[in-house]
Amino acid sequence: MQEALYGPGGFYRRPEGPAGHFRTSVHASPLFARAVARLLCRVDAALGRPEELAFVDMAAGRGELVTAVLAALPEEVAARTVPYAVELAERPEGLDARVSWSTEPPRGVRGLLFANEWLDNVPLDIAETDPAGVVRRVLVAADGTESPGRPVAGDEARWLERWWPLPPEEPGLRAEIGLPRDLAWAGAVTSLDAGLAVAADYAHGLGDRPPFGTLTGFRSGRECTPVPDGSCDLTAHVALDACALPGARLLTQRTALRALGIDGTRPALTLATTDPAGYVRALAEASAAAELLAPAGLGDFGWLVQPVGAGIDSEALFAAPDRP
């Protein structure tokens, strides 16, 4: 999975970038970046408006989110914002010169670290219960052919026991061993000196783990067989509850975005009479908001909200919508 996604010929090295194959919330509507910019402003206020305010875009793709957030910030906040894009692919041409591009998050900064659909692409192993009730690693060849591997042991076995237990009496059940994602998230969070870290992703909880896992592939806008040859995305939903560190909160994207001022309310029909162009704009914005908030869609994404440092109150940051 690591090689197929991030190796020299890996999927995320392709010139078209992720946006050439699927839409995330970032690509769905500029409203998403506006909401993240609003959150960054709230973090700024909670930090006492520091001279340098970091915005760290984890798994930045081709810089779409960091670019849109900078454009959406009030001028005074933008002047103090130091933007970072964290991505394994090379820096795209034409990216704003203010954006620092690197493969690791900066350390010791204060601000907001935002990871939109990052953890679902952190490589992990698959486990399956064999006919004898032994939980084994699933091995896969480059053409997608699977075979049973050695029994899962050590820290990975302990992770499964705590976060995704597989009953020995039910052979064929699968789990995705999320330990690498827990460690990746902890590393990202500890890169902040103070502020807020947010992971927004496909997610499930301990009470609703899918019995056969969620590993799948995407290519050219369509779901496909997850073959690890670099031709497609390889993704699996995230056990965000396992990633959470002390003090974290889990929200749905719908709840989080509504708290950040996105509600999808249709404009009053009377506006069509007094301001037809304004009505059309408001209707288009309401439609875009509805996609971001949709049940059984982007609205059901999980947001793992992790405060870092004293004085950062996640409940206050997501307390109620503020209006521009």
C-alpha positions as CSV (number, residue, x, y, z in Angstrom):
1,M,0.0,0.0,0.0
2,Q,2.8,2.4,0.9
3,E,4.6,1.7,-2.4
4,A,1.4,1.8,-4.5
5,L,0.3,5.2,-3.1
6,Y,3.6,7.0,-2.4
7,G,6.4,5.1,-4.2
8,P,8.2,6.5,-7.3
9,G,5.3,5.3,-9.6
10,G,2.6,5.7,-6.9
11,F,-0.9,7.0,-7.3
12,Y,-0.3,10.2,-5.4
13,R,2.8,11.0,-7.6
14,R,0.6,11.2,-10.7
15,P,0.6,14.7,-12.3
16,E,-3.2,15.1,-12.2
17,G,-3.2,14.8,-8.4
18,P,-6.1,13.5,-6.3
19,A,-8.6,15.9,-7.9
20,G,-8.2,14.1,-11.2
21,H,-9.9,11.1,-9.7
22,F,-12.3,12.1,-6.9
23,R,-13.9,15.0,-5.2
24,T,-13.3,15.8,-1.5
25,S,-15.1,18.5,0.5
26,V,-12.4,20.9,-0.6
27,H,-13.2,20.4,-4.2
28,A,-17.0,20.2,-3.7
29,S,-17.4,23.8,-2.7
30,P,-15.5,27.0,-1.6
31,L,-17.7,27.1,1.4
32,F,-15.6,24.4,3.0
33,A,-12.4,26.5,2.9
34,R,-14.4,29.5,4.2
35,A,-15.5,27.4,7.2
36,V,-11.9,26.3,7.8
37,A,-10.8,29.9,7.5
38,R,-13.4,30.8,10.1
39,L,-12.1,28.1,12.4
40,L,-8.6,29.4,12.0
41,C,-9.8,32.9,13.0
42,R,-11.4,31.4,16.1
43,V,-8.1,29.5,17.0
44,D,-6.3,32.8,16.4
45,A,-8.5,34.6,19.0
46,A,-8.1,31.7,21.4
47,L,-4.3,32.0,21.1
48,G,-4.4,35.7,21.8
49,R,-3.8,36.7,18.2
50,P,-0.1,35.8,18.0
51,E,2.4,37.5,15.7
52,E,2.7,34.3,13.6
53,L,-0.4,32.1,13.2
54,A,0.3,28.7,11.5
55,F,-2.1,27.0,9.1
56,V,-0.9,23.5,8.4
57,D,-2.7,21.7,5.5
58,M,-1.9,18.0,5.9
59,A,-2.1,15.9,2.8
60,A,-2.3,19.0,0.8
61,G,-2.8,17.5,-2.7
62,R,-2.0,20.3,-5.0
63,G,-2.5,23.0,-2.5
64,E,-6.2,23.6,-3.1
65,L,-7.2,24.0,0.6
66,V,-4.4,26.1,1.8
67,T,-4.8,28.4,-1.3
68,A,-8.6,28.8,-0.7
69,V,-8.2,29.4,3.1
70,L,-5.6,32.2,2.5
71,A,-8.0,33.8,0.1
72,A,-10.9,33.6,2.6
73,L,-9.1,35.1,5.6
74,P,-9.7,38.6,6.7
75,E,-6.8,40.8,5.7
76,E,-5.5,41.4,9.2
77,V,-5.4,37.6,10.0
78,A,-3.9,36.7,6.6
79,A,-1.1,39.1,7.2
80,R,0.0,37.1,10.3
81,T,-0.7,33.7,8.9
82,V,2.2,31.4,8.0
83,P,0.9,28.7,5.7
84,Y,2.3,25.2,5.4
85,A,1.4,22.4,2.9
86,V,2.4,18.9,3.9
87,E,2.5,16.5,1.0
88,L,4.8,13.7,-0.4
89,A,4.3,14.8,-4.0
90,E,6.4,17.6,-5.4
91,R,5.3,21.3,-5.0
92,P,2.9,22.3,-7.8
93,E,3.8,25.1,-10.1
94,G,2.2,28.4,-9.5
95,L,1.5,27.8,-5.8
96,D,1.5,31.0,-3.6
97,A,5.1,31.8,-2.7
98,R,4.0,32.2,1.0
99,V,3.2,28.5,1.3
100,S,6.0,26.3,2.7
101,W,5.9,22.9,1.1
102,S,7.4,19.9,2.9
103,T,6.9,16.2,3.6
104,E,6.6,16.6,7.3
105,P,4.5,19.1,9.4
106,P,6.5,22.0,11.0
107,R,7.2,21.6,14.7
108,G,6.7,24.1,17.5
109,V,4.1,26.2,15.7
110,R,0.9,27.8,17.0
111,G,-2.3,27.6,15.0
112,L,-4.5,25.1,13.2
113,L,-3.5,21.8,11.7
114,F,-6.2,20.5,9.3
115,A,-6.0,17.0,7.8
116,N,-8.8,16.5,5.3
117,E,-8.9,12.9,4.1
118,W,-5.4,12.2,5.1
119,L,-5.7,9.3,7.6
120,D,-7.8,7.2,5.2
121,N,-4.7,7.0,3.0
122,V,-2.2,6.2,5.8
123,P,-1.1,2.7,4.8
124,L,-2.2,-0.2,7.1
125,D,-2.5,-4.0,7.1
126,I,-5.6,-6.1,6.8
127,A,-6.4,-8.9,9.2
128,E,-8.8,-11.8,8.7
129,T,-9.9,-14.7,10.9
130,D,-9.0,-18.1,9.3
131,P,-11.1,-21.3,9.6
132,A,-9.2,-22.2,12.8
133,G,-10.1,-18.9,14.5
134,V,-6.6,-17.5,14.1
135,V,-6.4,-13.8,13.1
136,R,-3.9,-13.6,10.3
137,R,-2.4,-10.8,8.2
138,V,-3.8,-10.7,4.6
139,L,-1.1,-10.7,2.0
140,V,-1.7,-9.2,-1.5
141,A,0.2,-9.4,-4.7
142,A,0.6,-6.6,-7.3
143,D,-2.3,-8.0,-9.3
144,G,-4.6,-8.1,-6.2
145,T,-4.4,-11.8,-5.5
146,E,-4.7,-12.4,-1.8
147,S,-3.3,-15.1,0.5
148,P,-3.1,-15.6,4.3
149,G,0.0,-14.5,6.1
150,R,1.4,-14.9,9.6
151,P,-0.8,-14.5,12.7
152,V,-1.2,-10.9,13.9
153,A,0.9,-10.4,17.1
154,G,2.3,-7.8,19.5
155,D,1.1,-4.3,19.4
156,E,-1.1,-4.9,16.4
157,A,-2.9,-7.8,18.1
158,R,-3.4,-5.6,21.2
159,W,-4.8,-2.9,19.0
160,L,-7.3,-5.3,17.4
161,E,-8.3,-6.6,20.8
162,R,-9.0,-3.1,22.1
163,W,-10.4,-1.4,19.0
164,W,-11.6,-4.0,16.4
165,P,-12.0,-7.5,18.0
166,L,-12.5,-10.3,15.6
167,P,-14.5,-13.3,17.0
168,P,-12.6,-16.5,16.5
169,E,-15.8,-18.4,15.9
170,E,-16.6,-16.4,12.8
171,P,-14.0,-17.1,10.1
172,G,-13.8,-14.7,7.2
173,L,-14.4,-11.5,9.2
174,R,-11.9,-8.7,8.5
175,A,-10.4,-5.7,10.3
176,E,-8.1,-2.9,9.3
177,I,-5.3,-2.6,11.8
178,G,-5.4,1.2,12.5
179,L,-2.3,1.4,14.7
180,P,-0.2,3.2,12.0
181,R,-2.9,5.8,11.8
182,D,-3.0,6.3,15.6
183,L,0.8,6.9,15.5
184,A,0.6,9.2,12.4
185,W,-2.1,11.3,14.0
186,A,-0.2,11.5,17.4
187,G,2.9,12.7,15.5
188,A,0.9,15.4,13.7
189,V,-0.8,16.6,16.9
190,T,2.5,16.8,18.8
191,S,4.0,19.0,16.0
192,L,1.8,21.8,17.4
193,D,3.0,23.9,20.3
194,A,-0.5,25.2,20.8
195,G,-3.7,25.4,18.9
196,L,-6.1,22.9,17.3
197,A,-5.6,19.8,15.2
198,V,-8.6,18.5,13.1
199,A,-8.8,15.2,11.1
200,A,-11.8,15.1,8.8
201,D,-12.4,11.7,7.2
202,Y,-14.6,8.7,6.4
203,A,-14.9,7.1,9.9
204,H,-16.6,4.4,12.0
205,G,-16.7,3.8,15.7
206,L,-16.2,0.8,18.0
207,G,-19.9,0.0,18.0
208,D,-20.3,-0.1,14.2
209,R,-17.1,-1.5,12.7
210,P,-17.9,-3.0,9.3
211,P,-17.6,-6.8,9.5
212,F,-15.6,-7.2,6.3
213,G,-13.7,-3.9,6.4
214,T,-13.8,-0.9,4.1
215,L,-10.7,-1.1,1.9
216,T,-11.5,0.0,-1.6
217,G,-9.9,1.7,-4.7
218,F,-10.8,4.8,-6.7
219,R,-9.9,5.7,-10.2
220,S,-11.3,8.4,-12.5
221,G,-14.2,9.1,-10.2
222,R,-15.3,5.5,-9.8
223,E,-14.9,2.9,-7.2
224,C,-12.7,0.0,-8.3
225,T,-10.9,-3.1,-7.0
226,P,-8.1,-2.1,-4.7
227,V,-5.2,-3.4,-6.7
228,P,-1.8,-2.2,-5.2
229,D,-0.1,-1.4,-8.6
230,G,-0.1,2.4,-8.4
231,S,-3.1,2.7,-10.9
232,C,-5.7,3.7,-8.3
233,D,-6.3,5.2,-4.9
234,L,-6.3,2.8,-2.0
235,T,-8.4,3.9,0.9
236,A,-10.0,2.6,4.1
237,H,-12.3,4.3,6.6
238,V,-10.7,5.5,9.8
239,A,-11.2,4.3,13.4
240,L,-11.1,7.9,14.6
241,D,-12.1,6.9,18.1
242,A,-8.9,4.9,18.3
243,C,-6.8,7.9,17.1
244,A,-8.2,10.3,19.6
245,L,-5.9,11.5,22.3
246,P,-7.0,12.8,25.8
247,G,-9.2,15.9,25.5
248,A,-10.4,15.1,21.9
249,R,-13.9,15.4,20.6
250,L,-15.6,13.6,17.8
251,L,-18.1,15.5,15.7
252,T,-19.9,14.8,12.4
253,Q,-18.9,17.2,9.6
254,R,-22.6,18.3,9.5
255,T,-22.4,19.4,13.2
256,A,-18.9,21.0,12.8
257,L,-19.8,23.0,9.6
258,R,-23.1,24.2,11.0
259,A,-21.2,25.5,14.0
260,L,-18.9,27.3,11.5
261,G,-21.7,29.1,9.8
262,I,-22.8,26.7,7.0
263,D,-26.4,25.7,7.2
264,G,-27.7,25.1,3.7
265,T,-30.9,27.2,4.3
266,R,-32.6,28.1,1.0
267,P,-33.0,31.9,0.4
268,A,-36.5,33.4,0.8
269,L,-38.4,33.3,-2.4
270,T,-39.2,37.0,-2.1
271,L,-35.5,37.7,-2.8
272,A,-36.1,36.4,-6.4
273,T,-38.3,39.4,-6.9
274,T,-36.2,42.1,-5.3
275,D,-32.7,40.8,-6.2
276,P,-32.9,38.0,-8.9
277,A,-29.1,37.7,-9.3
278,G,-28.7,37.6,-5.5
279,Y,-31.3,34.9,-5.2
280,V,-29.5,32.8,-7.8
281,R,-26.2,33.2,-6.0
282,A,-27.8,32.3,-2.6
283,L,-29.6,29.3,-4.1
284,A,-26.3,28.0,-5.5
285,E,-24.6,28.5,-2.2
286,A,-27.4,26.7,-0.4
287,S,-27.1,23.8,-2.8
288,A,-23.3,23.6,-2.3
289,A,-23.8,23.7,1.5
290,A,-26.4,20.9,1.3
291,E,-23.8,18.6,-0.3
292,L,-21.3,19.3,2.4
293,L,-23.9,18.6,5.1
294,A,-25.7,15.7,3.4
295,P,-26.6,12.6,5.6
296,A,-25.1,9.4,4.1
297,G,-22.7,11.7,2.3
298,L,-20.1,14.3,3.2
299,G,-22.1,15.4,6.2
300,D,-21.5,12.0,7.9
301,F,-17.7,12.4,7.8
302,G,-16.1,12.3,11.2
303,W,-14.2,15.3,12.6
304,L,-11.6,14.5,15.3
305,V,-11.0,17.7,17.1
306,Q,-7.9,17.8,19.2
307,P,-7.0,20.9,21.3
308,V,-3.3,21.4,22.1
309,G,-2.2,23.6,25.0
310,A,-3.9,25.6,27.7
311,G,-6.7,27.8,26.9
312,I,-7.9,26.0,23.8
313,D,-11.5,25.0,24.4
314,S,-12.9,22.9,21.6
315,E,-16.4,23.3,22.8
316,A,-16.1,27.1,22.5
317,L,-14.5,26.9,19.1
318,F,-17.5,25.0,17.8
319,A,-20.1,26.6,20.0
320,A,-22.4,28.4,17.6
321,P,-22.4,29.8,14.1
322,D,-21.1,33.3,13.6
323,R,-22.2,35.2,10.6
324,P,-19.9,37.2,8.3
